[in-house]
Amino acid sequence: MFRTTMLPIFLPLVTILASLTWVGWRFFYPSHSASNRTKPLAENVAAPWSRFTWPRPKWAIPRISLPHLALPTIFKGRSMFWLAVPILLVGLTVAFTLSLSDHHQLNDLSRTGIGPEDKVSIIMGEEKLLAPAPLPPSTFSGTEIPNLETANREWSRLDLNFAKTLLQLFERMQSRQYPLALLEGYRSPERQDMLASKGLHVTHARAFQSKHQYGLAADVAPIRNGKLVISERDPWAAAAYKVLGEEAAALGLVWGGNWAMNDLGHVEWRTKPKAPQQAALTRP
């Protein structure tokens, strides 16, 4: 089926084909060109200005009389063969090109066809970084962090540049035998205020005072044998947090372990967001 999107290609080809056909017939078709050479100019050129009194302009285009071009004389012998072959070849080329257009189409990347985790995988494609598989909800229940089971752990809710760097951090920690789990990424303003109401030992920041609201911060913890080890009182966890601080600094991230109120599992983007409204704009 012919598509309207092929018109910009089809119309110029038809115009070129018609122009070449006219040039071939006008200047190379034997019966036409030979008869024009033998006839005097007076027989070939009509004077369209003959009814007027002023002289004919020198730049006027001559008009050719065509009484000798009867159809039976055109479609004779080898002349018709050499006229038909180029037309046939060009027509077949155009038809073949148009037929191929139905077999080479790119599928649209629709929002409905790509899941949240797939978007992160596509963005990280050049470095082959994939978001880790989500842990069972029971992993985050009964920990020393309040309301951790209701925290958001969707990688798609993070700023894309920050998510890329965070995945690099996870990969480096894995290579050093300290695998990480994402405890919380994006945090809504309402949840931030709820946590702040529990006291300064939980957080000092209220709504839009934390980079969690912009998807530019994450809370992580080392995981051992499928279980979170959050407290630094565990020697293995303390060593893991120390390595976390080293690797976060190497990637240009801010580590909460360097703050006056130690937040050993917190990492965030170094630059500040421009305006609170950006938090809403970056959310799906």
N, C-alpha and C positions, 0 to 999 in steps of 0.2 A: 504493500500500500504506500502510495506517495505521501511524503510528509511535507508540511509547509516549511519546516526548518531547512529543507533541502533547496528551497527556491533561490537563496543567494548563490548556490553553486550551479543549479540547473539553468537558470535564466542566462547567465553569462556564457555558458557552454552552447546553448541554443543560438545566442546572438553571434558567437564566433563561427559556429557551423554555418549559419545562414550567410554571413559575410564571405566566408571562404567559398561557399557554393556560388555566390554571385560573381566573385572575382574569377573563379575558374570558368564559369559559363561566359562571362563578358569578354575575357581576354585570351582564353585558351581553347574554348570550344571551336573546333575547326570551321563548321559551316557559318558560324556567326562572325568570327574574327576575319575570315578570308573574304566574306562578302562585303564587309565594311571597308576593307582595304581597297577593293576594286571599284567601289562606288565613289563618285565625286562628293565633295563636302556638301554641295547644295542638296543632294538627295538624302543625306544622312542627318542633316541638321535642319530642324524646323525653326522658324523665326517667330517666337511668341510675341515679339513687340512690333510685328509688321502692321498691326492696326493703328499704332500710335505714330505721331509725327516726329518725336525725338529719335535720335539715332540709337541703335542697339548698344548697350554697354559692353565694353571689352571683357568684363569679368563674368558675363552671363554664362551659365552652365549649358552646354549644348544638349538638346533633347534628341534622342535617337529614334528614328522611325523603325518599327519592327514588323513590316509586312511579310518579310521572308521567313519569320520564325513560326511557321505553322507546326502544330504538334507532331504530325507524322514525320517531319524532317528532323526534329530534335531526337526522337527516340529511334535512332537507326544505328546499326553497326557498332564499331568499337568505341565510338564517342560516348555512347550511353554507358558502356561498361566502365570506362575510366571516370565517368561522372558518378556512377553509382557506388563503386568500390570505396572511395574515401568517405562518402556519406554513411555507408553501411558500417565501416570500421569505427568511425567516431560515434555512431549511435550505439554500437555494441559496447564500446568503452564506457559511455555514460550509463547505459543500463546495468552493466556489471558493477560499476562503482556504487550506484544507488542500491543495488541488491545487497551489497556488503554492508551497507549502513544498518541493516536490521540485525546483523550478527555481532557487531562490536559496539556494545553500549556499557557505560559505567553505571553501576548501581548507586543510587543516592544514599548518602549517609544520613538516615533519618534519626530523629531523637527517639522514636519508638523502637528502633532496631538495635540500639546500643544500651546496655545496662550501665549502671553507675560505675561498677568496678572495671567494665570493659573500656570506659572512657580513659581511666587512668592507665590501663594497659596500652592503649593506642598512643597516648602521649609519651609514655616511656619506651615506646617501641624501639627507638634507635639505640637505647642502652640495655634493652632486654630486661628491664626491671618490672616486676609484677607485684601487685599488692598481695601481702600474705593472706592465706585463707583465714576467714573469721573463726574465732574460737567459740566453743559452746557458751551459751549465756551463763551456765552454772559456774564458769571460771571466774566471773566477776562478782559473784555473790559472797557475802560474808567476809569482805575484806575490811581493812582499817580505813579505807577511803569511803566517806559517806556517799550513799546513793550512786555508787559506781555502776550498778547494774542498769541504771536508766541513762547512762551517758551515751553520747553519740560517737560511734566508731566508724562512720562511713568515710572512706577516703575521698569520695567524690565531693564531699562538703568542704574539703580543704582547698586553699588557694593552690593553683596548679603548680606554680614554681616551688612553693613550699613543700607540696606533696612529693615532687620529684626529689628534692634534697632529703626529705625525710626517708624516702625509700632507699636512697644511697646510704643513709645512716643505718638503716636496718640491715642492709647488705654487709656493711663493714662490721657491725656488731656480730652478725652471724659468723663471719669469717674468723672472728676472735673468740668464738665459742661462747658468746653471750647473746643468744637470740632474744629479741624484744617482742613485746605485745603492745598494741595501741590501746591505751586505757580510755582516752577521750581526745577527740579532735575538735570539731566545731562545737561551740557551746552557745546556746541561745541566751539573750539578755535576761530572760526570766530565770533561767537556771543559774546564771551568774549571781543574780541578786539573792536567790535562795541559798546558795553556798556561802555567800558573804554574811548572811544573817546567822549562820552557825558559829561565827566567831573568827578572830584573826588567825587562829591556828589552822583554819581551813584555807582562807584566801583573804588578801587585803583589797582586792579589786571588786568593784561593783560593775554593773552593766556598762559595756562599751569602754571600760578601763582595762580590759584584758584583750589580748590578741586572739584569744579563743573565739571571740565574736566575729572576727574577720577571717577565720580559717587559717590563721598565721601562727598557731601554736598547737602543741600536742603534749599530752601526758603519756609517758611510756613506762614500762617496767620490764625487768628481765624475767624470763620464763624458763623454768627448769622442770624437765619431765612432765610437761603439760600443765604445770601449775605456776601461778604468779608468785614471785618472791619480791614483795614490795618493800618490806622493811630493810633498812641498811644495817640493822642489828645482825642480820645474817652475813657472815664473812664473804660468802660467794656473791651475794647481792651488793655488798659494799664495794667489792672489786669490780663488779659489773658497772656500777654507777661511776666509778672513777674512769673506766674506759669510755663510758658514754660521754663524759665531759671532754675527754681528749678528742674523740671522733667528732663531736658536735663543733668544737672549736676549729678543727681542721676543715670542716665544711662551711664555716662562716656562720654557724648558728649560735644563738645565745643559750647558755645552759643555766637552769635555775639553781644549780648547786653552787654557783658563785655569788648568789644573792645573800643579803643579811639573813633573810628567812629562807633557809635552805629548802629548795624544792628540787630534789635530786632527779626526779623523773620528768621534769619539765624542760622542753626545748621550744624555741620560737624563732621566727624570722627577725633578722637584725633591724631592718628599717621599720619605721612606724607607718601605719595606715594614714591616709590623708584626711578622711572624714568618716564619721560614724555611718553615714548613708551607704558607704561602700560595702558594709557588711551585708546589707540586704541585696545589693546588686550582685554580689558574688554567689549568692545562694540560688539553687535551681528553682 
